């Protein structure tokens, strides 16, 4: 399902063009992952599941310069001339790159109810996959480096998307995703691939989308931000993949003995 290298580069380049923002903003809508509080503001709603990600910023220092830039980008988003409740920023400590979505929300609840040993079996499968992957790439010492392509607008969120430094960096991640999604044991547990890989870090989720929102103006503001952000973009290095659990979209955690993979 994932794109070939050049197709991926072309797709992400198109997603960060001014005309893409104009189109994408026509379809944005309030995220159901955060709910409005009676006293104002929003809080995360339960949205449990499992994922394979790079270590969140709170537990990782290699990409601190990159994440510090993202934290400043969040503040620039808050300053845009939109209503005060238009975006809910994710905690910077939770910044991460998703390498492979596994299972979430209703699908997670369903499989857990039917199979009380699901979580134990999931961890066992991921441990096997990581070990096999590591053995197959022992001779490779190619650092997995990515660069920020620019601002990305999704239907219910906004973030920054990444492109690989070269084809080898891309293939190392795609090969890991294939090893995960094509594993028969994981498939039997209810894990399946839903999306093409679009490397990105989410900055925030959409809150109130006013019917009077000036979408054309917002598209121009996004385009201006994109130009500013891409002028000085630090490198992002993928050094580690970890199985993590989440209860909502604000924190991703694991126990020390859960599967991990060092690249």
C-alpha positions in Angstrom: 0.0 0.0 0.0 2.8 2.4 0.8 4.2 4.6 -2.0 7.3 4.1 -4.0 10.0 6.6 -3.0 9.6 9.1 -5.8 5.8 9.0 -5.6 6.0 9.7 -1.9 8.2 12.8 -2.5 5.9 14.1 -5.2 2.8 13.5 -3.1 4.2 15.4 -0.1 5.5 18.2 -2.2 2.0 18.7 -3.6 0.5 18.7 -0.1 2.5 21.8 0.9 1.7 23.9 -2.1 -0.5 27.1 -1.6 -3.3 25.6 -3.7 -3.3 22.5 -1.6 -4.1 24.5 1.5 -6.9 26.2 -0.3 -8.4 22.8 -1.1 -7.7 21.1 2.2 -9.2 23.9 4.3 -12.5 23.4 2.6 -12.8 20.1 4.3 -11.5 20.7 7.8 -13.8 19.9 10.7 -13.8 19.7 14.5 -11.9 16.8 16.0 -13.9 14.4 18.1 -10.7 13.5 20.1 -11.2 16.6 22.3 -14.4 17.8 23.9 -15.5 21.3 25.0 -15.5 21.9 28.8 -18.4 23.8 30.4 -16.0 26.4 31.8 -14.2 26.7 28.4 -11.2 25.1 26.9 -11.1 21.4 25.7 -9.9 18.2 27.1 -8.9 14.9 25.5 -11.6 12.2 25.3 -10.8 8.5 25.8 -9.3 7.1 22.6 -7.2 4.0 23.5 -5.0 1.9 21.3 -1.4 0.8 20.4 1.1 2.2 17.9 4.7 2.0 16.9 6.4 5.3 17.2 9.7 7.1 17.8 10.2 7.9 21.5 8.2 11.0 22.5 10.2 14.2 23.2 9.8 13.9 26.9 12.0 10.7 26.7 14.3 11.5 23.8 17.0 14.1 23.4 18.4 13.3 19.9 15.8 15.4 18.1 15.4 18.2 20.7 16.3 21.0 18.2 13.7 19.7 15.8 11.0 19.5 18.5 11.9 22.9 19.9 11.1 24.4 16.5 7.8 22.6 16.5 7.0 24.0 19.9 7.6 27.5 18.5 5.4 26.7 15.5 2.6 25.8 17.8 2.7 29.3 19.3 2.6 30.8 15.8 -0.5 28.8 15.1 -2.1 30.2 18.3 -1.4 33.7 17.1 -3.3 33.3 13.8 -6.3 35.5 13.4 -8.9 32.8 13.9 -11.4 32.3 16.8 -9.8 31.5 20.2 -11.1 27.9 20.2 -10.1 26.9 16.6 -7.2 24.7 17.6 -6.2 22.4 20.5 -2.4 22.0 20.8 -1.0 18.7 21.7 1.5 18.7 24.7 5.0 19.2 23.2 6.3 16.4 25.5 4.2 14.0 23.4 5.7 15.0 20.0 6.7 11.9 18.0 6.8 10.3 14.6 4.4 7.5 14.0 6.0 4.6 12.2 3.0 2.2 12.1 -0.5 2.7 13.5 -1.7 -0.6 14.9 -5.2 -0.5 16.5 -7.4 2.2 18.2 -10.7 3.2 19.6 -13.7 0.8 18.8 -11.5 -1.8 17.1 -9.2 -1.9 20.2 -12.3 -2.3 22.5 -13.8 -5.0 20.3 -10.6 -7.2 20.0 -9.8 -6.7 23.7 -13.3 -7.9 24.7 -13.0 -11.0 22.5 -9.4 -11.8 23.4 -8.3 -11.1 27.0 -4.7 -12.1 26.0 -4.6 -9.6 23.1 -2.1 -7.2 24.6 0.2 -10.0 25.7 0.1 -11.5 22.2 0.6 -8.2 20.6 3.8 -7.5 22.5 5.0 -11.0 21.7 4.4 -10.6 18.0 6.1 -7.2 17.9 9.1 -8.5 19.8 9.5 -11.2 17.1 9.1 -8.8 14.2 11.6 -6.3 15.7 14.1 -9.1 16.2 13.7 -10.5 12.7 14.0 -7.0 11.2 17.2 -6.3 13.2 18.8 -9.5 12.0 17.9 -8.7 8.4 19.5 -5.3 8.6 22.6 -6.0 10.7 25.0 -4.9 8.0 23.3 -1.6 7.5 24.7 1.4 9.3 22.9 4.1 7.2 21.5 6.8 9.5 17.7 7.3 9.0 17.5 11.0 8.4 14.4 13.0 7.5 13.8 16.7 6.8 10.6 18.8 7.3 8.8 19.3 4.0 6.3 21.8 5.5 3.0 22.5 7.1 0.3 19.8 6.5 -3.4 20.3 6.8 -5.5 17.1 7.6 -9.3 16.9 8.0 -9.1 17.2 11.8 -5.6 18.2 12.6 -2.6 20.3 11.5 1.1 19.3 11.7 4.4 19.2 9.8 5.3 16.5 7.3 8.7 14.9 6.7 10.6 13.6 3.7 13.6 11.2 3.8 17.1 12.4 3.1 17.4 9.7 0.4 15.8 6.5 -0.8 17.7 4.3 1.7 16.2 6.2 4.6 12.7 5.8 3.2 13.1 2.1 2.5 14.2 1.3 6.0 11.0 2.6 7.4 8.8 1.1 4.6 10.5 -2.3 5.1 9.6 -2.1 8.8 6.0 -1.3 8.0 5.8 -4.2 5.6 7.3 -6.5 8.3 4.5 -5.4 10.7 1.5 -5.2 8.4 2.3 -8.4 6.5 2.9 -10.5 9.6 0.2 -13.3 9.7 0.2 -13.4 13.5 -0.5 -9.7 13.8 -3.2 -9.9 11.1 -4.9 -12.7 13.1 -5.0 -10.3 16.1 -6.9 -7.8 14.0 -4.1 -5.5 13.0 -4.3 -4.1 9.5 -2.9 -1.3 7.5 -5.4 1.6 6.9 -3.3 4.4 5.5 -0.4 5.2 3.2 2.6 6.3 5.1 2.7 10.1 5.5 5.5 10.9 7.9 4.3 13.7 10.1 4.3 15.2 13.6 0.9 16.5 14.8 0.9 20.0 16.3 -2.8 20.3 17.1 -6.4 19.2 16.5 -9.1 21.5 15.2 -11.6 22.8 17.7 -14.5 25.1 16.7 -14.7 25.6 13.0 -16.9 28.7 12.7 -19.4 28.7 9.8 -18.1 32.2 9.1 -14.5 31.1 8.9 -12.6 32.9 6.2 -11.1 29.8 4.6 -9.3 31.7 1.8 -7.6 34.0 4.4 -6.6 31.0 6.5 -5.1 29.2 3.5 -3.0 32.3 2.8 -1.9 32.4 6.4 -0.9 28.7 6.3 1.0 29.3 3.1 2.9 32.1 4.7 3.7 30.0 7.8 4.9 27.2 5.6 7.4 29.5 3.8 8.8 30.7 7.1 9.0 27.3 8.7 10.8 25.6 5.8 13.6 28.3 5.6 15.4 26.9 8.6 14.4 23.3 9.3 16.5 21.0 11.6 17.1 17.4 10.7 15.1 14.6 12.3 16.8 11.3 12.9 15.0 8.0 13.5 17.1 6.0 15.9 14.5 3.9 17.7 11.0 2.4 17.2 8.9 1.4 20.2 5.6 -0.2 20.9 3.5 2.3 22.8 0.0 2.4 24.3 -2.2 5.5 24.4 -5.4 6.3 26.3 -6.0 9.5 24.4 -4.1 11.8 22.0 -1.9 13.5 24.7 0.4 10.8 26.0 2.1 7.6 24.7 3.6 5.3 27.2 5.3 1.9 27.6 6.8 -0.4 30.2 10.6 -1.1 30.1 10.2 -4.7 28.9 7.9 -3.8 25.9 9.4 -4.4 22.4 11.7 -1.8 20.9 14.0 -1.6 17.9 17.2 0.3 17.6 18.2 1.3 14.1 
